[in-house]
Amino acid sequence: MILSQEIIYQNLSAAKYTEIITLLHQNGNSLDLDPSVALAIRVFMDEFFKTIANADLLASNELNQDLDILYISHRQGNYVLQDEHAVHLINLLHPRVSDKDLYPVAKEHLSDPVCLEITKRYEKRILKAKQIAAQPYRPDFSALSSKNLVGQKFEVESRTRDGNSWVKVFLRTEELLDTVAEHLRKLTSVDGVNITTKSNGIKDLTVYPKRLYGIEEVEDEVKLNLNNYFSRNEADPIFREEILSGISDVAYFQILDYMLKLGMGLEGFKGLSEKMDEERYRDYFVNYLDSLSNSHTATGETFHGSGKSDILIRNAEKEVLLVAECKLWNGAGYLGEAVDQLFERYVTWRDGKAALLIFNTKIIGFTRIIDIAVEVLKTHPLCISYDGQRKETSFSFTFRNLKDPLRSIKLELVMFNFV
């Protein structure tokens, strides 16, 4: 749809802000070439910001999604706002959006006090991180004691000395030291893991943080991953295949259920999840899925179709069991683009099963977000059917394969909430 003066005023009078912002994102600044449209956009911006300033809590939560879409569009250059509107947007976003996300725009408007404060704060943080990175260190553990665990599988604690920090991991059985150490080395925040032998002969693990990662973040990630590791049981995925159909629904839904289990575990570590982006969420899932079977592989950022898929699981015959994408929730428009990207770039003619993992990290009102997300998939042009709610935050669909209208593909929408 091409945005016109009439469409702007019609949607504005009906308070359909999302529709206008989506059209701005799709059509770009070429709209400003028409003086009547440019004037209508200015009127919309003024009214939109005024509405947000006067909104109650419930309405503000819904409007926040529109603000997020508008900011993403501006930052990515899809529709660049006028300076006064960009500054107003930053002032509205900064109470709930990180300095890191706002910095690229805030640094261009230093005459505004809020933008100046964001810029100073973030640049100070970067400078401090560079200073820390310039002083690598490995502490001496020879004088430290070990622990004797009773009735538990592991214990984790952080230690600090001379301004340097590390994490100790104590296991009930030393037989798993090598396996657990290899597992922890894959974590995003971990720089290295050593097996340490004390004077009494007892062994434990010493985990070193990567530069720019705080010790609390490392400790949380280690705890979360060990919780997941030691909670595995016979119900976890076994990746069964059916000779005739190639890849079974049993394995597909087992893996989806395990993803749900992993994501729900992560929801309990909000201090850690606040620091994660789409790539780190992907790595979190890939590390565990890859450890579940010797005859299957789970990889991240893997070439498939015409791009790199976030998560790809294959069997020993290189058949694809699942192709999945990880996305942060940024509104209905962004989710629609994610579905398009999945089918245009990553799903091939042979693929039969896919998943979208959506992470809400900013918006209050997760039930409303779920309703919006399900509706986006239901109304997508490739959607053949909505097959129902399989779990509390897992929803099943059948989509048409973009590469061949006569072929269908199962698509699962799996959602997680960190607010």
Beta strands, then each sheet from edge to edge (+ up, - down):
strand 1: 154-161
strand 2: 164-171
strand 3: 190-197
strand 4: 203-209
strand 5: 297-304
strand 6: 307-314
strand 7: 320-328
strand 8: 353-360
strand 9: 383-391
strand 10: 394-401
strand 11: 404-417
sheet 1: 1+ 2- 4+ 3-
sheet 2: 5+ 6- 7+ 8+ 11+ 10- 9+
end
